[in-house]
Amino acid sequence: MKPSVILALAVACLAAPTSPQGAYKDALAIINGQASKFNDDALRKRHGEEPDSFNIVFKEGVSIDQISEHLKLLDGLINKGSLNGIKNAFDLPSQKDGSGLMGYSGHFDEDIVHKLGEFSDLVTVEKDKVVKLPTFESFKSTSNVYEGASQTTSSFRQSTMNDFFNWWKQGNNNWGHWGDSWWFPGKQNPPPSNQPAPQPAPQPAPQAPPQESPQDTPEAPQAPPQTFPPSNQTPSSNPSNSGSFTEVPTKNWGLSRVSHRQNQRNQDQYAINKNTINPTVAYIVDSGIRISHRMFEGRASWGANFANNRNVDDEGHGTHVAGTVGGAGYGVSPSTKLIAVKVFANKYGTTSQIMQGVSWAIDDFVKNKAKYPRAVINFSGGGDTSEAEDALFRKAVQMGMVVAVAAGNENQDACYISPARAGAQTDGYITVAASSPDDSIAVWNAQRNSASNWGRCVDVIAPGTQILSADYQTDTGILSNSGTSMATPHVAGLAAQLMATTSELLTPAQVEQKIINANNGKISGRLNGTPNKLAYNGSGL
């Protein structure tokens, strides 16, 4: 290490400032110069699973002039012939003054990483990590085919549920009976046999206050017996939004639950405000979307792909999520535009890929804000705690986007999961736990090792058990999935629908407050410090 360069790093913040545009231009020149070495086929194959892969995010308040000087000095530390260097930037090019340059990822040797770590007031340095896409056993009924938004009957849904229960019990003969609170499955699939599960690195304790363990937390009081009002309600005026609500048929019980204060007997009517006056956009940061599915009616499109070179949904996770956000007949906001941002492939992604996807979504929103000022990011994933990852989701809220993220499915404190842990600290950034049809916290197997995460880092609870939505294998297929991955798009959809039907331009914080504070005290079971707030669209029903 050159002594003169080390000294220069220490005084980087004291360098004479240049114009923001000039400093940004200098920064981009260094980033692009270092990234160019990764254009070689051999180098391009390097990814986040390698031990020298790191994410670096600039602290809030760091100026573009400081960033430019930092990058100049980093450039001096890197041997041009080595395999070290910046591979990708977390940037918002639409912010031409450089205020959107949030950080970078790349490959750096131990000496460089050690030196970067000495400047904790300027950057956060984290090892890039592998993230597994949440995956659950799914049930596909042979009779369950998409036939349009309006075709649904109570008998059809009951038949589907009976088929599902009979299928599931074939492999679980000793488990429960109809009506048990845990009969819906949610087994997490093992990783592919040819790909061992990655071992997460040890992580520091979360920043949220300590949480009592489930064993020490008293059982939450049970909700009073439900009374089921008739399903043929008349339209009701909305206390918050313009227009009125009308009940329409649905096969997704979750739509019924988020649009009624009390649980409904048949759960086959969705109270929706059809007075859509504003266009909305939902960025699905996931495994991609089957955009040709009939449920999307041409409203789904590809935005960006940071996982591989195939603009298809390889897993089905993203397509199912998108259907719950905005699919006709199955989605909460059936007018919203759905944009696929692919960060997972072959069931895995990396933190840097997720951060690139979020950065792209923010920048696309900013570039199109004049036409589409109302947008939401849905991220139905998570992993080990990451301040760098949390920071990018917070940036989305700062730029005017609502963010909805999954609490996780490990039956543990959500404060140990990123990006879930940061939701409770930022208004407009919503962390979502899952419920079952009987208004209990979702538990997907008898061992309780597959259940909704919980705790004070959760903002709201939404339906997440046996959710029917779009299948990725055909343009008419319907699939049932369970998990907080399925609960989260209910909330993202509520955000989009609220913004679509409200004349004023709501802030992300205002959107969150309207969704999470209108239907409290409905959830039973062991809440373990989770706010007893059920997501609700304010229909008045």
Buried (B, 14 or more C-beta within 10 A) or exposed (E): EEEEBBEBBEEBBEBEEBEBEBBBBBBBBBBEBBBEBBEEEEBEEBBBEEEBBBBBBBBEEBBBBBBBBBBBBBBBBBEEEEBBBBBBBBBBBBBEEBEBBBBBBBBBBEEBBEBBEEBEEBBBBBBBBBBBBBBBBBBBBEEBBBBEBEEBEBEBBEBBBEBBBEEBBEEEEEBBEEEEBBBBBBBBEEBEEEEEEBEEEEBEEBEBEEBEEBEEBEEBEEBEEEEEBEBEBEBBEBEBBEBBBBBBBBBBBBBBBBBBBBBBBBBBBBBBBEBBEBBBBBBBBBBBBBBEBBBBEEBBEBBBBBBBEEBBBBBBBBBBBBBBBBBBBBBBBBBBBBBBBBBBBBBBBBBBBBBBBBBBBBBBBBBEBEEBBBBBBBBBBBBBBBBBBBBBBBBBBBBBBBBBBBBBBBBBBBBBBBBBBBBBEBBBBBBBBBBBBBBBBBBBBBEEBBBBBBBBBBBBBBBBBBBBBBBBBBBBBBBBBBBBBBBBBBBBBBBBBBBBBBEEEBBBBBBBBBBBEBBEEBBBBBBBBBBBBBBBBBBBB
